[in-house]
Structures are given as C-alpha cells and as structure tokens.
Amino acid sequence: LMPTQGVIVGVGSIALPAAWQAADSRTVADLGISKVVTVTSTYDHRIIQGAESGEFLRAIHSLLIGEHDFYNQIFESVGVPYQAINFNPDRTTSSSDEAMTKQIAVNQCVNMHRVRGHLIANLDPLGLRESYADVDIDPETYGLTVWDLDREFLHTDYAYAGKAAPRKMVLRNILGEMRDAYCRTAGIDYMHIQNAEEKRWIQRSVEGVNRTPEDDEKRHILTRLNAAEALESFLDRKYPGTKRFGLEGGESAIPILDAIVGDAADAGLGEVIVGMAHRGRLNVLVNIVGKTYERLFREFEVGVEEGAVQGSGDVKYHLGMEDVFTSRHGNDIPIRLAANPSHLEAVNPVVEGLARANSDLYPVSEDTPEYPILPLLIHGDAAFAGQGVVSETLSMSQIDGFGVGGTVHLVINNQVGFTTTAESQRSSTYPTDVARMIQAPIFHVNGDDPEACVWAAHLAFEYRQRFNKDVVIDMWCYRRRGHNEGDDPSYTQPLMYRVIDELPSVRHKYLELLVDRGDVDAEEEVAARLDFDNRLQAALDATRDAAPPKDLRAAAPAPAVGVLPHVDTAISQHRVDEIYAALQRMPEGFTLHPKLARQFERRDKLFASGMVDWAIAEAMAMGSILAEGTEVRLTGQDSRRGTFSHRHSTLVDYNTGAEYRPLDDVRKVDARFSVYDSMLSEYAALGFEYGYSVAHPDALVMWEAQFGDFVNGAQIVIDQFIVSGEDKWKQYSGLVMLLPHGFEGQGPEHSSARMERVLLACADDNVQVANASTAAQYFHLLRRQMHRTVRKPLFIFTPKSLLRAKPAHSRIDELTTGTFEELLDDPLVDETSAKAVTKVVLCSGKI
C-alpha cells in the first residue's frame, strides 16, 4: 500500500475452478459448474477493519450475482433492450423429461426472436424510440436460467429451415445468433407470412450469416454517401432557403437504391421504373437516375426551360426523367423516374401500370426474365400509413391482370410528417404495417448503419426475384431540416431537433467507422469528398456562363386546333361477318347459361334484321381493332360480363366453369386481348390503366366504372394525371374511360357520372368528352381513338337502359360507312321546321 492508501481491490481472471479446467465442457455445463472471478481486498487495518473488508466483498458479491437490480440498471442506462438473467439456484436434473422441457423452452425462445425480435432492434438513429425488454424474448420466461447458458441444445434453425441435420449449440451462442439476426440495427418482420418456403428462405438468409460487405463495397457505399451529402450541402450553400425537400438525415437511401438498381442490372432485367414523392427527389434524380449537375442547376438558375409554354410545366421536384444506370460491376439498365403530382402516393398505381405495360411489350426470348421490369416505389412514413391508395395498390399486386412480379418499396421513415408526430400519423406500431396484409416481408433498418441498409437492399431484391412478391424496406432516419428548407421544425418538435442538431451526418459516422476499422484512409476519403464539391462548383460555373438572360419568359400558348380531324373508321362487310361468326362460335361441348342462350338468340335475330345494339357494336369495334393487330385492354369491376349484363366478353361454361373469349378467334397473333375484372377500387385501378396507356400508346386501353357515379373515387387521378399530365410533363395518354350515366330512377348514387365536372376540366385541347347516343357512334368513337395519330384521353358517358333500347340501335351499314360525328342532326326536325327553331339545348339525358 502506498502512503494514505487504504485498500487495493484486485480482480483476477474469469475462468473455471482449477479442478474443472480439464473437464469436458458438456460435463461442466450439465453439472452447472460456472466460471468464477476472484476478488481480493488488500487493506490497511489502521484505516479499514477486517469486518468492513468482508462486508465490502459481500456487497460486491451481491452485485455481481444481480441483486439490487444491478444489471438491469446498467442495461437501462446504456439502452440494452434485454432483461438481465437472474442468479438462481440450478435445479436441473438429468431426467429425459426435463431435457425435453428445456429443449422445448429453447425452441420457443428462438421462435419468439423471429416473431418479435424487431421490436427491440436498434432502429432509431435519434435514440428516441423507447427501448424495453420484451418478456416474450426473455429466456427466463421459458424457464431457462443462467446455468443453461453453457448447456448444449438443438438449434432449430437447421431443422426448421430444411438444411442438414440440426446442430447442437450452447444456449448463449444460440441467443447471440438470434440477436445478431433480428435485434441489432436491422429487424426482420416476416413471421406473419403464411408460406413456409418464404419463411425458411428468409431464415436461411439472415440467421448465422456474416453481413459485413466486402472492402470494395464498403468504399462504394462511402462514395455514394459522399455524392448524396455533397449535393445537399452544396445546394444549401448556393441556394439557401430554396425549396428542394432535401435528403439530409436520410442519405442512406442513395446506397439502398444504388444496390437495388445495381442488382437489377446485374440480374439482366430490362428496366427499373421508380415512383417517389418530393423528399430526396433531386438527389435521386442526380445520383441514381443520372440527371447532370448542369441540368439541375439550370432549373435553379433560370426557373423556365427554353421552349416552355406559359402555364405549362411543373416544379423541379415533380419532374420525371429517363436514363441508363450502370452498376458497380459495369452492367447497364434503363431507369425511369415517373413524373408525379404533390398528391402523395398517387403515382404508385401509375408506376405499376407503366411496369405492366412495359413487361407486356418486352421482347420474349429464352433469356427473358419472367418479370423483366422492376417497379421501385419510394414512400414517406406518414403517407405510407395514411394514404388509402397505398393499400389499394398493395392489394392489386397479386391479382391476375395487374401483377408485375413484385415491387420493392423503400419507406424513408424520418419519424415526422411535416409537423405531425408518429403517434398522430397512425394507430399501428410501424408505418409499414399496412404491407402485412399482403404478407410482404418488412426489413426495418437503422439509416445510420449504411452497411445494414445495403444488406437489406440486396436481400429485398433477392426476395422479389425469387418469390415475385412485394417487399418493404423501412429505413429509420431523420429529417435534418424542416418539411422544406424555409420551415422551422422546432416549433412542434423542439426535443427531437435538439438531438438532431447535435448529430454528425451519416457519412461522417460511417467514415469514422471505416477509418477505425482500418478499411479506408481518412485523408484519401476527405479528398474524395472535396472532389465532389469541386465538380459541383465547376458545373455551376458552366451553367451560369451559358445561362440565358434572367428575364427569359415562357412562350404564349399555341392557338387551339379546333375539332380533331375526321378519320375513316368504317370496316368492310366481310370483317363484320367474320367478327359476328366468332361471336356465335362456341367450343365443342361448351354449355351456355340458359338465360344467356336465350339472350344470344335475340341477338342473332337483331343482327339478321340488319341492325346492331350497343353490345354488338362494341364487339365489332374491339374485334376489328384486334384483327388489325392492335392490343385491346379493358378492365373494371365487372367488365368481363358488364355491369348491366350486356357485354359477355368472357363466357363461362354453365357445367364446368371453363372460360372462353370469342374475340380471341379474330385477333392477330401478336395482338393481345385482355379483359379483367378489377378489384373494387377506382383510385388505384384508374391510376394503373393511366400508367398502362402512357407506356403503351398503341393499345386501346379502356377502364369502365361500375356506375359513372363512382368515378369520383378516382378524382385525384383525373385531376392530377389525366387532364393535366400532357401539359405538365408532356406525358401523352389515349386512355378511354367508360362511365355509365343516366337518370333512370335508381337514386342519387346510381344516376350521374357528373359530366359537368369533366367539362369543367377541359382546357387547351387536353381531353375528349363524348356522349354517344347510338351504337354506330360508339363503334366509330372507339375505332377513331386508335386510328388517329393524336393521343388524348377520352371520356365516354355510356348508357344503361339505352344499351338495349331500339332508338339506340344502328344499321349494320352505318358500321361499314362513315365515321364518328361530333353532332347528329335531330331526325325529327326537317329543313322546313328547322327555320322555326330559336334555341338549341345541349343535354346529357332526358328533358
């Protein structure tokens, strides 16, 4: 002892007692022999009495065995989300019954890590998420004690996952493997999936695997973070306060997207179509889609694109773009970021429609992937939980006619929606819980761990490719600034933003980690970051040198072109007979429904008299278009039969349920005829068909409302895409909307397609609106839509009782001659009586 020193406490090595150090480890574990630590107290008896020293050692002993809640206090103070194991007497016997009970307990504990491990994972980079010890994951809940930690048990990952024989592991290693898989900076939420093969695949992919990337991928991740951070900080310095909805705090989204799109390129897919809102959009455009710095700066500097028309265009964070992405392995893939409005998540079904159309158009060969187009949707946490179109689009994902082979979803979960806290955004634990309804796996990751984020991205893509289903990445991050750069978030989240203000950036943290591990050289990486700044500055200088004058003005709108030109839409009598013969023809042994057989007998008599009704005229229009080699796609809630039992495009055998489509017999081989009953949705269903029509302008794409009254359920799609997409984004669509309309005594919910609303949206030749009153007019209207070079959306207010009404019938020779007429003379008013007419009333129904 040194002078004035009263005591020395010595701590020896932690090891088995000497007598047991040569014993078999299994024997030692079975007997409950534990490692011990020797604590000694050397004291000056003039300062400390022997009794006091003994009391001191007794106190140390009580703490080391967990009394006085010692370990739980430590766990709580450092955020360890587990309940400390208590020191209790070992009452284990050697009976087989007890061994079986213990094994069952281990299996239960392992399973609960798979089910609930994500709830205690370290996901929140702000540390504001409450950490708690989940009793369902606590080994003591299942009767396991500290003495069992070094005992061997069968680990059920191999048995359950269908690998080789089950392996034996000591319990502490089993728990360590489960915690590494489910409770670190990535939490896997997948046990709601009913398909056992999918669950086994996920378990094989996450349990007992090394998630550390190779050195070259670490450097690539850092490079992507450099690019993301450099762009945001440069824009902040050069354009302070300008709205750009930056990605600061969520920069790991760029490495995630880079990994997913890169994997798609390496897998030989044909295209990636991205849909996203405003948050981080400019960063994605530049660092993923390929927008040049110069083009971006021109939008900031000038504000008006050369050649723009007054009143057209959109803000920079709504614009789309197409380019080619190159993976870090050198493989290229086309990538498209779809234009979108400010209505959050509205672009989701549009992207799905774009992807489905491009998949249908993709050249087929032996090497063609089953689903060659990858839809990639990026969401905000508040919108993903709050917008109903998210649920509608997810529900559509596995339906025949709308499936695209799975979509990868990335939720940029910055834990606040404008000013709204998570507690006010949703009733669920996570914003992504809505995806559980389609049994999609959800990978929750901490955005401050870029390696975990990229690992989740690779795994999500692999899952999509293997199972052709949607998969979700929930990236927990934060928003360093307000909702936009001019907003102060501390009004409503002062505590959150005190934490954020003290946080180093994601890139800074990752660089420190790599330097500490010796993976990169700090000076080289700082130089690499500065290189991005230099390139940005050079691009800005070049943009300003080449910029047009600040007073650049948009051009005046072009004059209206007036009524669209007439085109010849008649078909030959031979074509009419050919199509009607196909309508009459049935497969051998096919049994029609008795009522439908009688209906078809009446149809035959009508046609034999030289007349056609609405259903025959429609079949003639679609059949003739198919015979010309043009694809026809018709969807709606009851479109195969028709709400009013008039179409019967798909016949169902009355005895066997087999299906038959008569018009398949008249189409050219390469002309696809698709008629689908859609889910009970207007918003997502119409958005999907709009996307399909944009990507496939050479197809007749029709969407039919069950009743026209219900089209207002898709009003956002009409307002933000259909009537304005051409003017805002130069996005052309020939979509046809069939809206049953007519006041026929069915009450206020089944009477009106609100023609006045559509007419109010008409401006600058944006859409066509028609109320065809005869079968021939409808026939020519559909054919005109495909025989003109102009592509404009077409609203048709279709009849209900007039579907079979005699005044709406047309002669067959009206199909073999003429074209669509914008106005028809009143047949009841001759030339003489017309002179007495003083007023003409345009109406949309009965007077």
Residue pairs with C-beta under 8 A, 6 or more apart in sequence:
1 7
1 8
1 42
1 43
1 44
5 44
6 43
6 44
6 47
6 48
7 41
7 42
7 43
7 44
7 47
7 48
7 53
7 56
8 41
8 42
8 43
9 39
9 40
9 41
9 60
10 38
10 39
10 40
10 41
10 42
11 37
11 38
11 39
12 37
12 38
12 39
12 40
13 37
14 35
14 36
14 37
15 21
15 35
15 36
16 23
16 28
16 33
16 34
16 35
16 36
17 33
17 36
20 28
20 33
23 33
25 150
26 151
26 152
28 150
29 150
29 151
29 152
29 170
30 92
30 94
30 151
32 90
32 92
32 147
34 146
34 147
34 150
37 64
39 57
39 60
39 61
41 53
41 56
41 57
43 50
43 53
62 68
63 70
64 70
65 87
66 84
66 85
66 86
66 87
67 87
71 84
72 83
72 84
74 80
74 84
75 81
75 82
75 83
75 84
75 133
79 122
79 127
79 131
80 131
81 120
81 122
81 131
81 132
81 133
81 134
81 183
82 120
82 133
82 137
82 138
83 133
83 135
83 138
83 140
85 139
85 140
85 145
85 146
85 149
86 140
86 145
86 146
87 146
88 145
88 146
90 145
90 147
92 98
92 102
92 147
92 148
101 143
102 143
102 144
102 148
102 151
102 153
103 153
103 154
105 139
105 142
105 143
105 144
106 142
106 144
106 153
106 154
106 156
106 171
106 174
107 156
108 142
109 137
109 139
109 141
109 142
109 144
109 175
109 178
110 155
110 156
110 157
110 174
110 178
111 156
112 136
112 137
113 137
113 175
113 178
113 179
113 181
113 182
113 183
114 178
114 182
114 188
114 190
114 191
114 203
115 136
115 191
116 134
116 136
116 137
117 137
117 178
117 179
117 181
117 182
117 183
117 187
117 188
118 182
118 183
118 187
118 188
118 189
118 444
119 134
119 187
119 429
120 131
120 132
120 133
120 134
120 137
120 183
121 182
121 183
121 184
121 185
121 186
121 187
121 444
121 446
122 183
122 184
122 185
122 446
123 129
123 185
123 187
123 444
123 445
123 446
123 476
124 415
124 446
124 476
125 446
125 447
125 448
125 476
125 477
125 478
125 503
125 506
126 415
126 478
126 496
126 499
126 500
126 503
127 499
128 415
128 495
128 496
128 499
129 476
135 141
137 183
139 145
139 148
139 171
139 175
144 171
148 171
149 170
149 171
149 172
149 175
150 170
150 171
150 172
151 170
151 171
152 168
152 169
152 170
152 171
153 168
153 169
153 170
153 171
153 174
154 166
154 167
154 168
155 166
155 167
155 168
155 169
155 174
155 177
156 166
157 163
157 177
157 203
157 207
157 208
158 164
158 165
158 166
158 167
159 165
159 166
160 200
160 203
161 200
161 203
161 204
161 207
162 200
163 204
169 177
177 207
177 208
178 207
181 188
181 206
181 207
181 208
181 209
182 188
182 206
184 452
185 445
185 446
185 448
185 449
185 452
186 211
186 443
186 444
186 445
186 446
186 449
186 452
186 455
186 456
187 443
187 444
187 445
188 202
188 206
188 441
188 442
188 443
188 444
189 430
189 432
189 436
189 441
189 442
189 443
189 444
190 198
190 199
190 202
190 441
190 442
191 199
192 436
192 439
193 199
193 202
193 439
193 441
194 439
195 439
195 467
198 439
198 441
198 463
198 467
198 469
201 463
201 466
201 467
202 441
202 463
205 459
205 462
206 459
211 451
211 452
211 455
212 451
213 221
213 451
213 454
213 455
215 519
216 328
217 328
217 454
218 451
218 514
218 519
218 520
219 519
219 520
220 255
220 258
220 328
221 255
221 450
221 451
221 454
221 510
222 507
222 510
222 511
222 514
222 520
222 525
223 528
224 254
224 255
224 258
224 287
225 251
225 252
225 254
225 255
225 450
225 506
225 507
225 510
226 507
226 525
226 528
226 529
226 532
227 254
227 286
227 287
227 532
228 247
228 251
228 253
228 254
228 283
228 287
228 507
229 248
229 251
229 505
229 506
229 507
229 529
230 529
230 532
230 533
230 536
231 282
231 283
231 286
231 287
231 532
231 536
232 246
232 247
232 248
232 251
232 283
234 533
234 536
234 537
235 242
235 244
235 246
235 282
235 300
236 246
236 485
238 300
238 540
239 300
240 485
241 485
241 486
242 300
242 485
243 315
243 317
243 484
243 485
243 486
244 282
244 316
244 317
244 484
244 485
245 278
245 279
245 280
245 281
245 282
245 317
245 483
245 484
245 485
246 280
246 282
246 283
246 480
246 481
246 485
247 253
247 254
247 279
247 280
247 283
247 412
248 479
248 480
248 481
248 505
249 414
249 447
249 477
249 478
249 479
249 480
249 500
249 506
250 279
250 280
250 412
250 414
250 447
250 475
250 477
250 478
250 479
251 283
251 447
251 505
251 506
251 507
252 447
252 448
252 449
252 450
252 453
252 475
252 477
252 506
253 280
253 283
253 284
253 378
253 410
253 412
253 447
253 475
253 477
254 283
254 284
254 287
254 288
255 450
255 453
255 454
255 457
256 410
256 453
256 454
256 456
256 457
256 473
256 475
257 274
257 284
257 288
257 376
257 378
257 410
257 457
258 287
258 288
258 328
259 454
259 457
259 458
259 461
260 272
260 374
260 376
260 408
260 410
260 457
260 460
260 461
261 272
261 288
261 325
261 327
261 333
261 335
261 376
262 325
262 327
262 328
262 329
262 331
263 327
263 457
263 458
263 461
263 462
264 272
264 333
264 374
264 461
265 325
265 326
265 327
265 329
265 331
265 332
265 333
266 327
266 329
266 331
267 369
267 461
267 465
268 331
268 367
268 369
269 333
269 369
269 372
269 373
269 374
270 333
270 334
270 358
270 362
270 369
270 372
270 373
271 333
271 334
271 335
271 336
271 358
271 372
271 373
271 374
272 325
272 333
272 334
272 335
272 336
272 373
272 374
272 375
272 376
273 335
273 336
273 338
273 351
273 354
273 355
273 358
273 373
273 374
273 375
273 376
274 284
274 288
274 289
274 335
274 336
274 337
274 338
274 351
274 376
274 377
274 378
275 337
275 338
275 340
275 347
275 348
275 350
275 351
275 375
275 376
275 377
275 378
276 284
276 337
276 340
276 347
276 377
276 378
276 379
277 340
277 344
277 345
277 347
277 378
277 379
277 380
277 383
278 317
278 318
278 342
279 380
279 412
279 414
279 479
280 378
280 412
281 317
281 318
281 337
282 296
282 316
282 317
284 337
284 378
285 291
285 296
285 319
285 321
285 337
286 292
286 293
286 296
288 325
288 335
289 321
289 322
289 323
289 325
289 335
289 336
289 337
290 321
290 323
290 324
290 325
290 335
291 321
291 323
292 539
293 535
293 536
293 539
293 540
293 543
294 539
294 542
294 543
296 316
297 539
297 540
297 543
297 544
298 305
298 543
298 547
299 305
299 316
300 316
301 543
301 544
301 547
302 547
302 548
302 550
302 552
304 313
304 552
304 553
304 554
305 313
306 548
306 552
307 555
308 554
308 555
309 554
309 555
309 556
309 557
309 558
310 553
310 554
310 555
310 556
310 557
311 554
311 557
311 727
312 554
312 557
312 727
312 728
313 554
313 728
314 339
314 728
314 729
318 339
318 340
318 341
318 342
318 728
318 729
319 339
319 729
320 336
320 337
320 338
320 339
320 340
320 729
320 731
321 336
321 337
322 334
322 335
322 336
322 337
323 334
323 335
324 332
324 333
324 334
324 335
325 332
325 333
325 334
325 335
326 332
327 333
336 354
338 347
338 350
338 351
338 354
338 691
339 347
339 725
339 728
339 729
339 731
340 346
340 347
340 350
341 347
341 720
341 721
341 728
343 716
343 720
344 380
344 383
344 387
345 379
345 383
345 384
345 387
345 389
345 390
345 393
346 389
346 687
346 716
346 717
346 720
346 721
347 687
348 377
348 389
348 390
348 393
348 684
348 687
349 389
349 392
349 393
349 396
349 683
349 684
349 685
349 686
349 687
349 688
349 691
349 717
350 687
350 688
350 690
350 691
350 694
350 717
350 721
351 375
351 377
351 407
351 691
352 375
352 393
352 396
352 397
352 402
352 404
352 407
352 688
352 691
353 687
353 688
353 689
353 690
353 691
353 692
353 693
353 694
353 695
354 375
354 691
354 692
354 694
354 695
355 373
355 374
355 375
355 404
355 407
355 691
356 373
356 402
356 403
356 404
356 688
356 691
356 692
357 691
357 692
357 693
357 694
357 695
357 696
357 699
358 372
358 373
358 695
358 696
359 371
359 372
359 373
359 404
359 405
360 631
360 672
360 696
361 695
361 696
362 368
362 372
362 373
370 405
370 468
371 404
371 405
371 406
371 468
373 404
373 405
374 407
374 408
374 464
375 404
375 407
375 408
376 407
376 408
376 410
377 407
377 408
377 409
377 410
378 409
378 410
378 411
378 412
379 390
379 409
379 410
379 411
379 412
380 411
380 412
380 413
380 414
380 417
381 411
381 412
381 413
381 414
381 415
381 417
381 422
381 425
381 431
381 474
382 416
382 417
382 418
382 420
382 425
382 431
383 390
383 417
384 390
384 409
384 411
384 431
384 432
384 434
385 425
385 426
385 428
385 431
385 432
385 433
385 434
386 417
386 425
386 426
388 683
389 683
389 684
389 687
389 716
390 434
391 434
391 437
392 679
392 681
392 683
392 684
392 685
393 684
393 687
394 434
394 435
394 437
394 438
394 440
394 470
395 437
395 438
395 679
395 681
395 684
396 402
396 403
396 679
396 681
396 684
396 685
396 688
397 403
397 404
397 406
397 407
397 438
397 469
397 470
398 438
398 469
399 678
399 679
400 676
401 635
401 674
401 676
401 678
402 676
402 678
402 679
402 688
403 468
405 464
405 468
406 463
406 464
406 465
406 467
406 468
406 469
406 470
406 471
407 464
407 470
407 471
408 460
408 461
408 464
408 470
408 471
408 473
409 432
409 435
409 440
409 470
409 471
409 472
409 473
410 472
410 473
410 475
411 431
411 432
411 472
411 473
411 474
411 475
412 475
412 477
413 431
413 432
413 447
413 474
413 475
413 476
413 477
414 477
414 478
414 479
415 422
415 476
415 477
415 478
415 496
416 422
416 479
416 489
416 493
416 496
417 425
418 483
419 483
419 489
419 491
419 492
419 493
421 492
421 493
422 431
425 431
426 433
428 434
430 442
430 444
430 474
431 474
432 442
432 444
432 472
432 474
435 442
435 470
435 472
436 442
438 469
438 470
439 469
440 469
440 470
440 471
440 472
441 460
441 463
441 471
441 472
442 471
442 472
442 473
442 474
443 456
443 459
443 460
443 471
443 472
443 473
443 474
444 474
444 476
445 452
445 453
445 456
445 473
445 474
445 475
445 476
446 452
446 453
446 476
447 453
447 475
447 476
447 477
447 478
447 506
448 477
448 506
448 509
450 506
450 510
453 473
453 475
456 473
457 473
460 471
460 472
460 473
463 469
463 471
464 470
464 471
477 506
478 496
478 500
478 503
479 489
479 500
480 500
481 487
481 489
482 488
482 489
483 489
489 496
489 497
490 497
504 512
507 529
511 520
511 522
511 525
514 520
514 525
515 521
515 522
515 525
557 764
560 764
560 765
561 765
563 822
564 768
564 788
564 790
564 792
565 788
566 819
566 820
567 784
567 787
567 788
567 819
568 787
568 819
569 779
569 780
569 783
569 784
569 787
569 818
569 819
569 820
570 780
570 815
570 816
570 817
570 818
570 819
571 620
571 624
571 783
571 815
571 816
572 816
573 812
573 816
575 624
575 627
576 620
576 812
576 815
576 816
578 627
578 666
579 619
579 620
579 623
579 624
579 627
579 663
579 666
580 607
580 616
580 620
582 623
582 662
582 663
582 665
582 666
583 616
583 619
583 623
583 662
583 663
584 600
584 604
584 662
585 662
585 665
586 592
586 651
586 660
587 660
590 651
590 653
590 658
590 660
591 653
591 654
591 655
591 656
592 600
592 651
592 654
593 652
593 654
594 654
596 648
596 651
603 613
603 615
603 616
606 612
606 613
606 616
606 809
607 616
607 812
610 811
610 812
610 813
611 809
611 810
611 811
611 812
612 620
612 775
612 776
612 779
612 809
612 810
612 811
612 812
612 815
613 775
613 803
613 804
613 808
613 809
614 646
614 775
614 778
614 798
614 799
614 802
614 803
614 804
614 808
615 642
615 646
615 647
615 648
615 803
616 775
617 775
617 776
617 778
617 779
617 810
617 815
618 647
618 778
618 779
618 782
619 647
619 649
619 662
619 663
620 779
620 815
621 778
621 779
621 780
621 782
621 783
622 632
622 634
622 649
622 663
622 673
622 700
622 782
623 663
623 666
623 667
624 783
625 632
625 671
625 700
625 782
625 783
625 786
626 632
626 663
626 666
626 667
626 668
626 671
626 673
627 666
627 667
627 668
627 671
628 668
628 671
629 668
629 670
629 671
630 671
630 698
630 699
630 700
630 786
631 671
631 672
631 673
631 674
631 696
631 698
631 699
631 700
632 667
632 671
632 672
632 673
632 674
632 699
632 700
632 702
633 672
633 674
633 675
633 689
633 692
633 699
633 700
633 701
633 702
634 649
634 674
634 675
634 676
634 702
634 703
634 704
635 674
635 675
635 676
635 677
635 678
635 685
635 688
635 689
635 702
635 703
635 704
636 677
636 678
636 685
636 703
636 704
636 705
636 706
636 738
637 643
637 677
637 678
637 679
637 680
637 685
637 704
637 705
637 706
638 677
638 706
639 647
639 649
639 675
639 676
639 677
639 678
639 704
640 647
640 648
640 649
640 650
640 675
640 676
640 677
641 647
641 648
641 649
641 650
642 648
642 649
643 704
643 706
643 707
643 740
644 740
644 800
644 803
646 803
646 804
649 661
649 662
649 663
649 675
650 659
650 660
650 661
650 675
651 659
651 660
651 661
651 662
652 658
652 659
653 659
653 660
661 673
661 675
663 673
664 673
667 673
672 699
678 685
679 685
681 713
682 705
682 710
682 711
682 712
682 713
682 714
683 713
683 714
683 716
683 717
685 703
685 714
686 703
686 711
686 714
686 717
686 718
686 737
687 714
687 717
687 721
689 701
689 702
689 703
689 735
690 717
690 721
690 722
690 725
690 733
690 735
692 699
692 701
693 699
693 701
693 733
693 734
693 735
694 725
694 731
694 732
694 733
697 732
697 733
697 734
697 791
698 786
700 734
700 736
700 782
700 785
700 786
701 734
701 735
701 736
702 735
702 736
702 737
702 738
703 735
703 736
703 737
703 738
704 737
704 738
704 739
704 740
704 798
705 711
705 737
705 738
705 739
705 740
705 753
706 740
707 740
707 749
707 750
707 753
708 739
708 740
708 741
708 752
708 753
708 754
708 797
708 798
709 749
709 750
709 751
709 752
709 753
709 754
711 718
711 737
711 739
711 753
711 754
712 754
712 757
715 757
718 758
718 761
719 761
721 731
721 733
722 733
722 735
722 737
722 767
722 793
723 761
723 762
723 763
723 766
723 767
723 793
724 766
725 731
725 733
726 732
726 733
726 766
726 792
727 764
727 766
732 791
733 791
733 792
733 793
734 785
734 786
734 791
734 792
734 793
734 794
735 793
735 794
736 782
736 785
736 793
736 794
736 796
737 793
737 794
737 795
737 796
738 796
738 798
739 753
739 795
739 796
739 797
739 798
740 753
740 797
740 798
740 799
740 800
741 751
741 752
741 753
741 755
741 771
741 797
741 798
741 799
741 800
741 844
741 845
742 751
742 799
742 800
742 801
742 802
742 845
743 751
743 752
743 845
743 846
744 751
744 800
744 801
753 797
755 769
755 771
755 797
755 844
758 767
758 769
758 795
759 769
761 767
762 769
765 792
766 792
766 793
767 792
767 793
767 794
767 795
768 792
768 793
768 794
768 795
769 794
769 795
769 797
770 781
770 794
770 795
770 796
770 797
771 796
771 797
771 844
772 778
772 781
772 796
772 797
772 798
773 799
773 802
773 808
773 824
774 808
774 809
774 810
774 814
774 824
775 808
775 809
775 810
776 810
776 811
776 814
776 815
776 818
777 810
777 820
777 821
777 824
778 796
778 798
779 810
779 814
779 815
780 815
780 818
780 819
780 820
780 821
781 794
781 796
781 820
784 819
784 820
785 794
797 844
799 805
799 808
802 808
829 837
841 847
